[in-house]
């Protein structure tokens, strides 16, 4: 009979939700174990998502700057060459270092790490199956705990007729590992994953065509921001087809022939790689949810939880991409902390009105709170203040004049409802806005806060002034 280990908490999955939950549990004195099926810790985000994609985005941006913009600063580089293998090796090194740091973090907090595939074996038990290799049967070990947190993340959605083959029709993981630069990359889906990966290869010389069935790319964005991003990406050379559906794709030798439909018109797009990026779904397969009766949403597959992240099974909790809400690493981390604190009897919670979202194209896009469309739908009286980066001295010094800051506030109380930024360093600027919403700040609070000069953040201050039509520089 397999040995049963007894823990206060077992965390299934070591991604940003799982490893953060495990560390918080250890800090609160809970005897904790973490189960991960992959060799490296860190989950999708660190291994094949957030981190490697940002490493390639940064590398490709350096190449783009050297090729097209350094000369504007009087810097002449001569003949420019690109070694894709070195770029990929750097990406891999970044991933290796960060995943190694996660292991050190868990081990430093005395969290026991188990490698293997987890399956719920009861309300308080998890079976860990390990593949011993060489064609032998998998070994199994049963762990027992007072509480279990499921944090297994998500996986790319497969589209019928566009099944991944790993070579010509690929998912986001495979699009991070091309050995050669594609001549023409087709992308199905105009969400943030497709736009970010499209930006990487566009900068490196690939022709990129994005096919989106909706009338706007990145449809969850504020409409004004989304339209601006569309215009800028087109200016950079990205071919974007809106209101267009992909009805099928066929692989023919070294190319993919993709059938597009726009209203009554049909067109065949030929590309050498096709990235299918239409979203992700909760990764619940083989987790044993049905065996112990954990309820899920029949339509989306999400695990259903209450305000403390508890499922209908009292000892089992779920966080991150497994449950409803935006599939963001920082959301999962916040939920991991909140769930553990609830387990420990503390008042853990997450303010979903103050979760930032970032798209790492260039310029970057970042937002928090309500969009203008959402404010209108809810019939909330509001005022808007905007300010272009072309008016910010720091942005002009860097030659980054595209984009703007948009601040939405309640017209009666002046409380900030949402902030949307498209421009340089938007990913970092949004933190001030998240804090403002978290503290219930007004636009006047930001307008009266002294911002350093010259900085990008001055554009936020000017937008806040614009809400009350008192901006010094806005027309």
ZAPADO-412210 format. One record per residue (C-alpha): residue in one letter; x, y, z. Coordinates in steps of 0.001 Angstrom, whole numbers, padded with zeros to 6 digits, always signed. Each point is the difference from the previous one (the first is absolute). Layout:
N
AXYZ;...
***
This chain:
475
X+000000+000000+000000;X+001331+003440-000963;X+001238+002134+002879;X-002311+002836+000997;X+001574+003341+000843;X-002090+002356+002127;X+000140+003740-000711;X-001959+003057+000941;X-000121+000971-003681;X+000741-001578-003361;X+000323+002348-002972;X-000429-001576-003420;X+001982+002048-002516;X+003052+002237+000406;X-000919+002940-002231;X-000438+003591+001239;X-003127-001056+001882;X+001323-003254+001402;X+003480+000928+001152;X-001163+003295+001524;X-002768-001846+001878;X+002504-002569+001268;X+002412+002664+001272;X-002782+001959+001716;X-001169-003200+001665;X+003505-000716+001272;X+000234+003561+001339;X-003184-000628+001968;X+001463-003146+001517;X-001818-002589-002119;X+001817-003209-000913;X-000170+000215-003792;X+000686-002155-003044;X+000007+001090-003643;X-000538-002374-002922;X+001271+000785-003512;X-000112-002319-003007;X+002666+001814-001997;X+003730-000186+000652;X+000267+003729+000605;X-002142+001920+002439;X-001784+003238-000874;X-002891-001259-002091;X-001038+001308-003402;X+000870+003617+000831;X+003681-000504+000761;X+000663-002840-002424;X-002042+000600-003153;X-002024+003157+000563;X+000602+003378+001636;X+003748-000231+000535;X+001336-001508-003261;X-002334+002171-002074;X+001220+003158+001755;X+003616-001080-000456;X-000584-000320-003749;X-001973+003245-000107;X+002936+001838+001579;X+002569-001645-002278;X-002033+000705-003117;X-000511+003606+001096;X+003766+000475+000305;X+000424-001374-003517;X-002744+002284-001304;X+001578+003035+001672;X+003440-000823-001365;X-001382-000537-003501;X-002366+002957-000254;X+000503+002555+002755;X+003565+000245+001326;X+000993+002061-003024;X-002432+002684+001214;X+002252+000377+003030;X+003154+000223-002103;X+000953-003614+000699;X+001142-001880-003099;X+000213-003765+000341;X+001154-001026-003455;X-001194-003329-001348;X-002475-001535+002439;X-000347-003766+000396;X-002286-002142+002134;X+000887-003293+001696;X-003346-001512+000959;X+001638-002883+001873;X+001742+002426+002369;X-003256+001863+000554;X-001772-003253+000842;X+002857-001095+002283;X-000294+003275+001925;X-003741-000568+000388;X+000674-003498+001299;X+002574+001287+002479;X-002481+002537+001381;X-002580-002764+000452;X+002542-002344+001598;X+001100+002623+002504;X-003522+000991+001039;X-001310-003554+000296;X+003085-000844+002036;X-000797+002902+002285;X-003491-001391+000564;X+001494-003324+001093;X+002343+001803+002413;X-002940+002018+001329;X-002066-003112+000719;X+002884-001946+001470;X+001025+003017+002094;X-003470-000008+001547;X+000184-003747+000741;X-002686-000844-002539;X+000215-003588-001223;X+000001-000262-003786;X-001389-003060-001755;X+000492-000583-003712;X-002826-001855-001657;X-003555+000195-001307;X-002558+000745+002695;X-003443-001532+000218;X-002514+000547+002775;X-000453-003294+001833;X-002451+001298+002586;X-001108+003122+001785;X+003287+000118+001896;X+002334-002078-002173;X+002029+000477-003176;X+001616-002786-001944;X+003325+000926-001616;X+000893-002158-002978;X+003585-000099-001178;X+001190-001297-003346;X+003119-002055+000678;X+000882-000173-003696;X+001353-002955-002004;X-003517-001235-000644;X-000595-000865+003637;X-003280+000565+001749;X-000560+003275+001792;X+000543-000027+003731;X-002504+001689+002279;X+000180+001665+003378;X-002967+001248+001993;X+000274+003245+001929;X-002544+001055+002608;X-000823+003528+001134;X-002562+002005+001916;X-000399+002297-003023;X+000809-000176-003725;X+000443+002912-002411;X-000324-000723-003711;X+002160+002339-002099;X+000617-001891-003233;X-000482+002967-002349;X-001239-000152-003577;X+000798-001315-003446;X-000522+001404-003542;X-003432-000522-001542;X+000011-002278-003027;X-002230+001002-002906;X-001665-002745-002099;X+001624-000016-003426;X+003066+001842+001339;X+001530-002753+002099;X+003572+000578+001135;X+002664-002068-001708;X+002879+001702+001812;X+001752+001023-003191;X-002246+001900-002420;X-003122+000561+002109;X+001258+000959+003433;X-001077+001226+003412;X+001588+002800+002017;X+002592-002302+001580;X+001258-001179-003374;X+000020+003560-001375;X+002650+000790+002633;X+002313-002703-001300;X+000312+000492-003765;X+003448-001026-001238;X-000185+002324-002982;X-001756+003308-000629;X-003279-000626-001851;X-000497+001802-003284;X-003724+000375+000617;X-001690-000664+003337;X-003781-000185+000086;X-001637+000540+003381;X-003547-001064+000807;X-001208+002227+002812;X+000701+003652+000730;X+000340-000302+003770;X+003037+000969+002034;X+001866-003289-000525;X-000305+000155-003782;X+000916+003693-000130;X+003062-000448+002222;X+001358-002995-001897;X-000856+001684-003285;X+002023+003019+001116;X+003038-002177+000748;X+000160-001519-003455;X-001061+003176-001806;X+003034+001816+001438;X+002262-002827-001121;X-001159+000292-003599;X-003024-002282-000252;X-003116+001035-001890;X-002793-000279+002572;X-003718-000311-000734;X-002430+000069+002928;X-003512-001329-000582;X-002633+001076+002526;X-003685-000854-000285;X-001072+002964+002177;X-000029+003653-001146;X+002932+000900+002298;X+003285-001560+001066;X+000488-000516+003739;X-003754+000284+000451;X+000094+000262+003802;X+001870+003324-000240;X-001526+003433+000128;X-001225+000622-003549;X+001989+003192-000545;X+003192-001730+001121;X-000702-003068-002153;X-000533+002106-003104;X+003226+001886+000649;X+001952-003225+000459;X-001471-001315-003259;X+001148+003120-001851;X+003518-000117+001470;X+000508-003717-000702;X-001160+000466-003586;X+002466+002864-000324;X+002739-002366+001203;X-000910-002367-002821;X-002364-002482+001623;X-002839-001099-002298;X-003196-000125+002088;X-003218-001503-001375;X-003024+000852+002155;X-003498-001509-000244;X+001639-002980-001652;X-000460-003668+000838;X+002328-002915-000697;X-002060-002869-001381;X+002827-002468-000551;X+003667-000619-000653;X+001937-002562-002015;X+003693-000780+000221;X+001612-000336-003417;X+003694-000867+000093;X+001688+003000+001626;X-003007+002303+000238;X-003432+000336+001555;X-002919+001063-002160;X-002543+001758+002203;X-003550+000675-001152;X-001319+003379+001161;X-003601+001185-000070;X-001050+003648+000214;X-003724+000467-000460;X-000691-001706-003331;X+003604+000061-001197;X+002439-002894+000201;X+003758+000254-000261;X+002896-002437+000326;X+002982+001204+002017;X+003273-001862-000502;X+002568+000098+002821;X+002835-002225+001135;X-001122-000038+003666;X-003453+000452+001544;X-000302+000945+003671;X-003416-000835+001444;X-000520+002253+003004;X-003703+000272+000736;X+000168-000354+003754;X+000758-002474+002751;X-002092-002432+002030;X+000372-001257+003588;X+002361-002962+000273;X-002136-002483+001916;X+000563-003145-002048;X+001062-003055+002038;X-000269+002023+003222;X-002744-002254+001352;X-002567+002724+000617;X-002890-002213-001040;X+001170-002846+002221;X-000556+001969+003186;X-002845+002175-001299;X+001632+003417-000451;X-002446+002171-001943;X+001050+001794-003189;X-001690+002324-002468;X-001421-002234-002728;X+000626+002644-002679;X+003450+001382+000854;X+001508-002802+002066;X+000868+002373+002840;X+000046-001387+003530;X-002748+001618+002053;X+001092+001587+003286;X-001430+002273+002683;X+001451+003295+001269;X+002691-001869+001951;X+001003-002068-003098;X-001519-003133+001500;X-001671-002448-002385;X-003153-001911+000922;X+002357-002515+001633;X+000904+001712+003323;X+003712-000925+000052;X+000687+000759-003673;X+000759+003498-001312;X+000793+001325-003490;X+001712+003135-001294;X+001441+001644-003116;X-000948-001061-003498;X-002093-002848+001400;X-002660+002423+001220;X-001908+002797-001780;X+001644+003334-000717;X+002901+001264-002107;X+002778-002534-000493;X+002811+002099+001441;X+003009-001115+002028;X-000356+002775+002557;X-003693-000825+000491;X+000989-003589+000778;X+002645+001158+002490;X-002465+002282+001777;X-002551-002812+000170;X+002629-002411+001294;X+000777+002292+002916;X-003685+000677+000685;X-000946-003699-000094;X+002768-000954+002432;X-000954+002787+002369;X-003608-001208-000072;X+001191-003514+000787;X+002013+001411+002930;X-003058+001844+001318;X+001094+003438-001174;X-002107+002427-002111;X+001578-000697-003392;X-001563+001642-003042;X+000775+001464-003430;X-001306+003309-001318;X-000884-000893-003584;X-000663+003649-000826;X+003706+000689+000484;X+001697-002669-002099;X+002177+001445-002767;X+000222-001452-003502;X+003016+000555-002241;X+000694-000693-003676;X+003732+000028-000759;X-000124+001214-003565;X+001876+003215-000771;X-001352+002330+001012;X-001189-001843+003061;X-003635+000014+001082;X-001045-000092+003647;X-003349+000460+001693;X-001806-000344+003297;X-003649+000441+000901;X-002922+000673-002312;X+000202+000856-003690;X-002064+002862-001394;X-002306-002556-001646;X-000606-001720+003346;X-000717+003297+001733;X-002589+000829-002664;X-001605-003439+000275;X-000428+000506+003739;X-001416+003507-000435;X+002629+001484+002293;X+000428+003778-000394;X+003634+000601-000881;X+002652+002423-001182;X+003046-000837-002136;X+003414+001584-000047;X+002578-000909-002651;X+003524+001150-000719;X+002299-001005-002896;X+003585-001127+000569;X+000978+002391-002769;X-000486+002714+002622;X+002312-001616+002545;X+003610+001192-000069;X+001489-003371+000977;X-001906-001777-002766;X+001231+002495-002586;X+003600-000408+001200;X-000314-003748-000598;X-001808+000417-003303;X-003021-001857+001388;X-002881+002311-000834;X-002709-002552-000823;X-002859-000591+002397;X-001756+001691+002881;X-001306-000328+003538;X-003749-000165+000571;X-001500+000427+003459;X-003697-000580+000717;X-001538+001385+003178;X-003490+000165+001484;X-001444+003380-000961;X-001585+000571+003426;X+002487-001475+002451;X+003152+000316-002174;X+000999-003506+001088;X+002226-001704-002580;X-001872-002731-001867;X+002648-001079-002505;X+003334+000940-001531;X+001179-001085-003451;X+003491+000664-001340;X+001492-000690-003397;X+003561+001158-000263;X+003583-000465+001195;X+000394-001646+003419;X-003758-000367+000434;X+000606-003323+001786;X+001840+001818+002786;X-002145+003137+000074;X-003164-001968+000692;X+001156-000895+003531;X-000748+003524+001229;X-003498-000289-001450;X-000631-003390+001632;X+000990+001470+003340;X-002281+002986-000591;X-003004-002219-000684;X+000866-002255+002941;X-000058+003032+002305;X-003103+001542-001576;X+001907+003037-001263;X-001528+002810-002049;X+001371+001508-003192;X+000811+003090+002065;X+002223-002127+002265;X+002179-000947-002962;X-000189+003485-001507;X+001291+001555+003235;X+002741-002624+000493;X+003370+001411-001084;X+001537-002171-002715;X+003680+000118-000911;X+001027+001927-003098;X+000651-001095-002652;X-001716-003374+000331;X-002594-002016-001859;X-002177+000137+003116;X-000582+003708-000539;X-002396-000992-002762;X-002113-001747+002656;X-000037+003146+002124;X-001028+002078-003016;X-002791-002439-000868;X-001233+000255+003597;X+000002+003796-000293;X-001903-000326-003239;X-002857-001777+001741;X-000916+003313+001602;X+001125+002080-002990;X+002811+001595+001970;X+003029-001365-001835;X+002749+002553-000486;X+001195-001424-003324;X-003000-001784-001543;X-001873+001926-002668;
***
